[in-house]
């Protein structure tokens, strides 16, 4: 049972440090707050669609540019490295400048990146385009989530859920886009419409966003942020919890279709459908789980979805039928995709107002960086034994994340008294 201090601290909101005007009803989809949330979500979904479309288009890109699989893989790796490198600067910039400045910069970089991809006729240009898209996708999240934290108090979990569901919307759309463009044009055709859409989003962010643009020199102050991340036992364990979850997520995202084909005997089409289920379920689940956290305890909701995810992955591993396996994947997806919205509230509640963006960006760099090792482990274990053995390790990581979260919210870690009541 949660101790009062632990649950209150886990679920307390951050009082805004911004001078942003706030809708008095704290609405999610109406008024000024709702317009900004909608713009940020559409922009993020478009960015994710273009970014994820690279993967299904790679075979065509390899043939068209006459590059090796290694060179194609390097394109994706460069994108991911640039993404990770920009997480902390994004947050620090949004704290020192303004949220609108950084988000507009991210969308501008995305326009340039997708524009380059739409005309990339050589490998170096493809590589540069992917790098710029990586910079854009790394600049966006911490600044956008910090902006939403400024705007939403009582319904922050729901706002996070809607915004992060854009990841799944874009991922699901990327497969459709990749298939459709090859019917009407070349692989480059996929990126020009995305760049145009992002131009429109950027225009409306400029028109509707009430923050000012701020450009000035300042220090990133990496040491201060690093001390904030490791300075308390609670924060260290929170990062362990999130890293174990992210390790599982990245491992599954990289190898679920292969696992379903090799270990379960699925056809490529059915295996791809099973993979798409993750994102479709995420679109529905994230806003709902975020809203549940707003009504009760974000920490308990996060723990609950981890239990659901663990049961779903275990069911997937032991099932011997197609229907049973797909049912396990669906249940697993509910837990896997539902974790982030409530856990982001638990995480951001531990950051001071004036360094929220930087601390969140640094935290994301940590758990995304650790999570990126998931596919490496799955590939190594599968090459030595089986994919089932590798996914069993991922199940252990998910259960480990649950145990760490339970350890945190039950008050086993010293919890200071909060200065405000929980939501």
Residue pairs with C-beta under 8 A, 6 or more apart in sequence:
1 410
2 297
2 299
2 300
2 409
2 410
2 411
3 410
3 411
3 415
5 411
5 415
5 416
5 417
5 418
6 299
6 408
6 409
6 410
6 411
6 413
6 415
7 297
7 299
7 300
7 409
7 422
8 417
8 418
8 421
8 422
9 349
9 350
9 415
9 416
9 417
9 418
10 297
10 298
10 299
10 346
10 349
10 408
10 409
11 293
11 297
11 298
11 299
11 345
11 346
11 349
11 422
11 423
12 349
12 418
12 419
12 420
12 421
12 422
12 423
13 153
13 154
13 156
13 345
13 349
13 420
13 423
14 149
14 348
14 349
14 351
14 353
14 356
15 153
15 353
15 420
16 22
16 149
16 150
16 151
16 153
16 353
17 150
17 353
17 354
17 356
18 99
18 147
18 150
18 211
20 147
20 150
20 151
20 210
20 211
21 32
21 210
22 33
22 150
22 151
22 153
23 30
23 31
23 32
23 33
23 34
23 151
25 31
26 33
26 152
26 153
26 154
26 155
27 33
27 34
27 155
28 34
28 37
28 152
28 155
28 158
28 159
28 162
29 37
29 38
29 162
32 151
32 208
32 210
33 151
33 152
33 159
35 208
36 147
36 148
36 151
36 205
36 208
36 209
37 148
37 151
37 152
37 159
37 162
37 163
39 201
39 204
39 205
39 208
40 103
40 144
40 147
40 148
40 163
40 205
41 162
41 163
41 165
41 166
42 166
42 197
42 201
43 103
43 107
43 110
43 140
43 198
43 201
43 202
43 205
44 140
44 141
44 144
44 163
44 166
44 167
44 170
45 166
45 167
45 169
45 170
45 173
46 110
46 170
46 194
46 197
46 198
46 201
47 106
47 107
47 110
47 133
47 136
47 137
47 140
47 170
47 194
47 198
48 137
48 166
48 167
48 169
48 170
48 171
48 174
49 169
49 170
49 171
49 173
49 174
49 177
49 194
50 110
50 114
50 117
50 133
50 170
50 174
50 190
50 191
50 194
50 195
51 79
51 133
51 137
51 170
51 174
52 170
52 171
52 174
53 174
53 177
53 178
53 190
53 191
54 61
54 75
54 76
54 79
54 117
54 130
55 76
55 174
56 174
56 175
56 178
56 179
57 178
57 182
57 187
57 190
58 72
58 75
58 76
60 182
60 186
60 187
61 67
61 72
61 75
61 126
61 187
62 68
62 69
62 72
64 186
64 187
65 121
65 122
65 123
65 126
67 123
71 123
74 127
75 126
75 127
75 130
76 130
78 127
78 130
78 131
78 134
79 130
79 131
79 133
79 134
79 137
80 134
80 372
81 134
82 131
82 132
82 134
82 135
82 138
83 134
83 135
83 137
83 138
83 368
84 138
84 365
84 368
84 369
84 372
85 138
85 365
86 134
86 135
86 138
86 139
87 138
87 141
87 142
87 361
87 362
87 364
87 365
87 368
88 142
88 220
88 222
88 225
88 358
88 361
88 362
88 364
88 365
89 139
89 220
89 361
90 102
90 106
90 138
90 139
90 140
90 141
90 142
90 143
90 357
90 361
91 142
91 143
91 146
91 356
91 357
91 358
91 359
91 360
91 361
91 362
91 364
92 220
92 221
92 225
92 357
92 358
92 361
93 101
93 102
93 105
93 139
93 143
93 357
94 101
94 102
94 103
94 142
94 143
94 146
94 147
94 357
94 358
95 146
95 354
95 355
95 356
95 357
95 358
96 214
96 216
96 218
97 213
97 214
97 215
97 216
98 211
98 212
98 213
98 214
99 143
99 144
99 146
99 147
99 150
99 211
99 357
100 147
100 205
100 209
100 211
100 212
100 213
101 211
101 213
101 214
101 215
102 139
102 143
102 357
103 140
103 143
103 144
103 147
103 205
103 209
104 202
104 205
104 206
104 209
104 213
105 139
106 136
106 137
106 139
106 140
106 143
106 144
107 136
107 140
107 198
107 201
107 202
107 205
108 136
108 202
109 132
109 133
109 135
109 136
109 139
110 132
110 133
110 136
110 137
110 140
110 195
110 198
111 195
111 198
111 199
111 202
112 132
112 136
113 129
113 130
113 131
113 132
113 133
113 134
113 135
113 136
114 129
114 133
114 191
114 192
114 194
114 195
114 198
115 129
115 191
115 192
115 195
116 125
116 128
116 129
116 132
117 126
117 129
117 130
117 133
117 188
117 191
118 188
118 189
118 190
118 191
118 192
118 195
119 125
119 188
120 126
120 129
120 188
141 361
141 364
142 357
142 358
142 360
142 361
142 364
143 357
144 163
145 160
145 163
145 344
145 348
145 360
146 356
146 357
146 360
148 156
148 159
148 160
148 163
149 156
149 348
149 356
151 159
152 158
152 159
153 423
154 294
154 423
155 291
155 294
156 294
156 345
156 423
157 289
157 290
157 291
157 292
157 293
157 294
157 298
157 341
157 342
157 344
157 345
158 287
158 290
158 291
158 294
158 341
159 290
160 290
160 340
160 341
160 344
160 345
161 286
161 287
161 288
161 289
161 290
161 291
161 341
162 286
162 287
162 290
164 286
164 340
164 341
164 344
165 282
165 283
165 286
165 287
167 279
167 282
168 278
168 279
168 280
168 281
168 282
168 283
168 286
168 337
169 279
169 283
171 279
172 276
172 279
172 280
172 283
175 272
175 276
177 190
178 187
178 190
181 187
181 189
181 190
220 358
221 358
224 355
225 355
225 358
225 359
225 362
226 362
228 235
228 351
228 352
228 355
228 359
228 362
229 235
229 236
229 239
229 359
229 362
229 363
229 366
230 236
232 350
233 413
233 414
234 350
234 408
234 413
234 414
234 415
235 350
237 404
237 407
237 408
237 413
238 346
238 347
238 350
238 408
239 363
239 366
239 367
240 404
241 343
241 401
241 404
241 405
241 408
242 343
242 347
242 363
242 367
242 401
243 366
243 367
243 370
243 371
244 397
244 398
244 400
244 401
244 404
245 306
245 339
245 343
245 367
245 371
245 397
245 398
245 401
246 367
246 368
246 370
246 371
246 374
247 370
247 371
247 373
247 374
247 377
247 394
247 397
248 336
248 374
248 394
248 395
248 397
248 398
248 401
249 336
249 371
249 374
250 371
250 372
250 373
250 374
250 375
251 374
251 375
251 377
251 378
251 390
251 391
251 394
251 397
252 278
252 336
252 374
252 391
252 394
253 278
253 375
254 374
254 375
254 378
254 379
255 375
255 378
255 379
255 382
255 387
255 390
255 391
256 271
256 274
256 275
256 278
256 329
257 268
257 271
257 272
257 274
257 275
258 271
258 387
259 387
259 388
259 390
259 391
260 266
260 270
260 271
260 274
260 275
260 325
261 267
261 268
261 271
262 387
263 386
263 387
263 388
264 271
264 322
264 325
266 274
266 322
266 325
270 322
274 325
274 326
274 329
277 326
277 329
277 330
277 333
278 329
278 333
278 336
278 337
279 337
281 330
281 333
281 334
281 337
282 333
282 336
282 337
285 333
285 334
285 337
285 338
286 337
286 338
286 340
286 341
287 341
288 338
289 301
289 305
289 338
289 339
289 341
289 342
290 341
290 342
292 301
292 342
293 301
293 302
293 341
293 342
293 345
294 423
297 409
297 422
298 342
298 343
298 345
298 346
298 423
299 342
299 346
299 405
299 408
299 409
300 409
301 338
301 342
302 339
302 342
302 343
302 346
302 405
303 402
303 405
303 406
303 409
305 334
305 335
305 338
305 339
305 342
306 335
306 339
306 398
306 401
306 402
306 405
307 335
307 402
308 331
308 334
308 335
308 338
309 331
309 332
309 334
309 335
309 336
309 338
309 339
309 398
310 335
310 395
310 398
310 399
310 402
311 331
311 335
312 328
312 329
312 330
312 331
312 332
312 333
312 334
312 335
312 336
313 328
313 332
313 335
313 391
313 394
313 395
313 398
314 328
314 395
315 324
315 327
315 328
315 331
315 332
316 325
316 328
316 329
316 332
316 391
317 328
317 388
317 391
317 392
317 395
319 325
319 327
319 328
335 398
343 405
347 360
347 363
348 356
348 360
351 359
351 360
352 359
374 394
377 390
377 393
378 387
378 390
378 391
378 393
378 394
379 390
381 389
381 390
381 393
382 389
382 390
407 413
